[in-house]
Structure formats: structure tokens, C-alpha cells
Amino acid sequence: MEVEVGTGQTTFVPMANGGDLPFYMGPQGGYHVWGSVRARAYTPAASSNPNDPDHPVVRFLLQRGSETVASTSQLHWYLAPVGDGWREKTGAFVVMSVPAPPDLEGEAVSLEVRVTDRCALVGTDARTGVLRFAGPATGPP
């Protein structure tokens, strides 16, 4: 399985190692980065029903060294076909779980995604970046 981690609320934004990784203040006062994923060469669920448990399990981690500063639960996600065998999903709230997220401005981190398909095939990808506060998050268009 090939997997690519990215950012983006409504579109997939590839991450270059060492680039800026924006983080946002959400409407309830918490902080997050947007996690997005692309994958191919795995066994997708037979349906596009978002509640189908055969969709791949996706999990994001944001780490500063060995410390996890943000994560998601395990998400059963329908990855929509986007061409050339790739499927993708955007807009995961990777919620920061440290006491003072604004203090992470300028810190080097790694954003990782792990995808497990219904046949237990696993793919991962991680990219490094520097956290940059991007202000309040906007709602969907």
C-alpha cells in the first residue's frame, strides 16, 4: 500500500519535509492541524456508505520528538477515488492535547498517518514540518 500524509480542510495539500505546518484555533477554543491522506494499492470497502466498517482505519499523530502533541482516534474513513488508483480524504481534526498549544509556534514536529485496510494491510507516511499559528479555523465552504 502506498500512503501520503498531507494537510488541508477541503482539499489535499501535500507536505514537503521541513515546510511550515499551519495550526488553527477551532470554534470551541481548542487547537488543531488539518490531517489529510491519500492511499492506493489497498482493498477498499465495497460501498461508499460512510458508516461501512470495511472502510480503512486511519489514524493521525503529531509528534514533537517522542512526545505526541496531537492525534485522532481511529477513524473508519471512506477514501474517495481521485485518479491513477489514488483515493483520498481531507479534513481530519488532529486535536492538540498539550496544555498550551500556542507555545508550540516554531517547533519542529512530525505528522504521521497510518492506514489499515479491511485485509489488515498497513501503510504509513510521516513528514516533518515547523508549526505556524494560522489563526482561527474557518467553517466549510
C-alpha positions as CSV (number, residue, x, y, z in Angstrom):
1,M,0.0,0.0,0.0
2,E,1.2,3.5,-0.8
3,V,0.2,6.3,1.6
4,E,0.8,10.0,1.6
5,V,0.1,12.3,4.5
6,G,-0.9,15.9,3.8
7,T,-2.9,18.8,5.3
8,G,-6.0,20.6,4.2
9,Q,-9.5,21.1,5.3
10,T,-11.3,20.6,2.0
11,T,-8.5,19.8,-0.5
12,F,-5.4,17.6,-0.1
13,V,-2.3,19.8,0.4
14,P,0.9,17.8,0.1
15,M,3.5,18.3,2.8
16,A,7.2,19.0,1.9
17,N,9.6,17.8,4.6
18,G,10.7,20.8,6.6
19,G,8.0,23.2,5.5
20,D,5.5,25.1,7.5
21,L,2.6,23.2,9.1
22,P,-0.2,25.5,9.9
23,F,-2.3,25.0,13.1
24,Y,-5.6,26.7,13.9
25,M,-7.8,27.7,16.8
26,G,-11.1,25.9,16.5
27,P,-14.6,27.4,17.3
28,Q,-14.6,25.8,20.7
29,G,-11.2,27.2,21.7
30,G,-9.1,24.1,21.1
31,Y,-6.2,23.9,18.6
32,H,-5.7,21.5,15.7
33,V,-3.9,20.8,12.4
34,W,-5.8,19.5,9.4
35,G,-4.9,16.0,8.5
36,S,-5.5,14.6,5.0
37,V,-4.5,11.3,3.4
38,R,-4.0,9.7,0.0
39,A,-3.7,5.9,-0.4
40,R,-3.6,3.4,-3.2
41,A,-2.9,-0.4,-3.7
42,Y,-5.2,-1.5,-0.9
43,T,-8.5,-3.2,-0.6
44,P,-11.3,-0.6,-0.3
45,A,-14.8,-1.3,1.1
46,A,-17.3,-2.3,-1.5
47,S,-19.5,0.7,-0.7
48,S,-19.2,4.5,-0.4
49,N,-21.5,4.4,2.7
50,P,-19.6,6.5,5.3
51,N,-20.8,4.1,8.0
52,D,-19.4,0.9,6.3
53,P,-17.0,-0.7,8.9
54,D,-14.9,-2.1,5.9
55,H,-13.5,1.3,5.1
56,P,-9.8,1.6,6.1
57,V,-8.9,2.6,9.6
58,V,-7.0,5.9,9.5
59,R,-5.1,7.5,12.5
60,F,-3.1,10.7,12.6
61,L,-0.3,11.5,15.1
62,L,1.5,14.8,15.5
63,Q,4.8,14.4,17.4
64,R,7.5,16.6,18.8
65,G,10.4,14.2,19.2
66,S,8.9,11.3,21.1
67,E,6.0,13.4,22.6
68,T,2.6,13.1,21.0
69,V,1.2,16.6,20.9
70,A,-1.9,15.8,18.8
71,S,-3.8,12.8,17.5
72,T,-7.1,11.4,16.2
73,S,-8.9,8.4,17.3
74,Q,-9.0,5.5,14.8
75,L,-11.3,6.7,12.0
76,H,-13.1,4.4,9.6
77,W,-12.9,6.6,6.5
78,Y,-14.3,6.4,3.0
79,L,-11.4,7.4,0.7
80,A,-12.9,8.8,-2.5
81,P,-11.3,7.9,-5.8
82,V,-9.2,10.8,-7.3
83,G,-7.4,9.2,-10.2
84,D,-4.5,7.0,-11.1
85,G,-5.5,4.5,-8.4
86,W,-5.3,7.1,-5.6
87,R,-8.1,7.6,-3.1
88,E,-8.2,10.4,-0.6
89,K,-9.9,12.1,2.3
90,T,-9.3,15.5,3.8
91,G,-10.1,17.5,6.9
92,A,-9.4,15.4,10.0
93,F,-9.2,17.4,13.2
94,V,-5.8,16.4,14.6
95,V,-6.5,17.9,18.0
96,M,-3.7,19.2,20.2
97,S,-3.6,17.7,23.6
98,V,-0.8,19.8,25.3
99,P,-1.5,22.4,28.0
100,A,-0.5,25.5,25.9
101,P,-0.7,24.8,22.1
102,P,0.3,28.4,21.1
103,D,3.7,27.8,22.8
104,L,4.4,25.2,20.0
105,E,4.8,28.0,17.5
106,G,8.0,27.4,15.6
107,E,8.5,23.9,17.0
108,A,9.7,21.1,14.7
109,V,7.2,18.2,14.5
110,S,6.3,15.2,12.5
111,L,2.8,14.5,11.1
112,E,2.2,10.8,10.6
113,V,-0.7,8.9,9.2
114,R,-1.3,5.1,9.5
115,V,-3.9,3.4,7.2
116,T,-5.1,-0.2,7.8
117,D,-7.4,-1.8,5.2
118,R,-10.0,-4.5,5.8
119,C,-7.4,-7.2,4.9
120,A,-5.1,-5.9,7.7
121,L,-2.6,-4.4,5.1
122,V,-0.9,-1.4,6.7
123,G,0.7,1.7,5.2
124,T,2.2,4.7,6.9
125,D,3.8,8.0,5.9
126,A,5.3,10.8,8.0
127,R,6.5,14.3,7.1
128,T,8.4,16.8,9.2
129,G,7.4,20.4,9.5
130,V,7.5,23.6,11.6
131,L,4.3,24.6,13.4
132,R,3.0,28.0,12.5
133,F,-0.2,29.5,14.0
134,A,-2.6,30.4,11.2
135,G,-5.4,31.9,13.2
136,P,-9.0,30.8,13.7
137,A,-10.2,28.0,11.6
138,T,-12.9,28.8,9.1
139,G,-16.0,26.6,8.5
140,P,-16.6,24.5,5.4
141,P,-17.3,26.4,2.2
